[in-house]
Amino acid sequence: MTEDLGFVHRFVPATDSASGQTLLVLHGTGGDENDLIGIGQAIAPGAAILSPRGKVIENGAPRFFRRISEGVFDPKEVRTRAEDLASFIRAAVVAYKLEAGRVFALGYSNGANIASTVMFIEPGILQGSILLRPMLVYKPTVQKDLSGSAVFISAGRMDPIVPTTSVEQLVSLFDAAHADVTLKWQLAGHSLVPSEVRDAAQWLALQRARV
């Protein structure tokens, strides 16, 4: 664990030199830089893992951006936090000698939401994202082109936190930006189910084959 580059984070070097991929793992509310390391390694075997801790503290729980209330956010604050994370990604690419065009995000809940925002405001900094239980938290005022980027969204049909309409709006925004979007609905709530790790790993392997 280190506090360099602006975020407390962990970096796990790649164990497969042929992979070239880096997985940026972004925890949910109350998590930290250790939470998704194991899941990330299961989804992207051999890839480098970069895992920052959210800087915002809500009732003692780390997050990547603040919320006004459940499901209510300040777009300006979300954007500012996403810009901060984008700066961290750029710095980490240089510091750890990563392939800039091979960085994918794996985000759960709050982490998924900051990942989608980074993609909307800084196209190309992430080649793609695996978004687990995301919702729409930021709608860009200017539509940017995400051609060549890919997104895997895994949402829960019985999620008490994320409305179905919010997921559909997020998918529509990615579609409008020309991203390659895969949406998979799970018969689950906000918690993850084991099959999602397998689905995400298969999706990411397909992205690697396309490069």
C-alpha positions, 0 to 999 in steps of 0.5 A: 500500500502506498499514498503516492500519486494522489491516492492511497492505493495498491499495485500488484504487478502483472504475472503474465508479461504477455497480458499487457492489461492493467485492471483498475479496481474500484471498490464500493462504499465502505470498501478499500484498496484491498477489497477487489484484488482477488476478484480482479485477479480472477477476472483478469489472470496475469494482468497488473492490478491497480487499486485506489481507495476512495478519498471521500468519507461518509459516516466512516465509509470510503467512497469515490464521490459524495452523495447528497442523499440516497441516489442523489448526487452533485454532478459538479462534484462527481465530475471533479472526483472523476477528473482527480481519478483520471489524473491518478490513472495517467500518473500510475501509467507512467510510474508503473510503466503500464500500457496506456491503451490497455487499462480496463476498470472493474468497479462495483457500485460506487466504484462502477459509477466513478468508472463510467464517469471517467469514461464519459469525461476522458474518452480513451483513458480507459479502454473499457470497464466492467461495471457491477451494479452501476447507476447513472450518476453523471450525464455529460453536457457534451457527448463525446465519442467512445468508439473503440471502447467497450463496457460490460454492465452487470445489473440486478433485477431485484436491486433495491438501490439501483432502479432499472430505469437508471441502468437503462439510461446509462446504457443509452448514454454509452450507446449514444457515445458509440461504445460497445455495450454488453448488458447482463441482468442478474436474478439478484439484488445489489450483492454480487453472485459468483456467475458474474465473475465468470461472465466478466472474465469471459468478456474481458478475454474477448476484449483481449482477443480483439486487440 
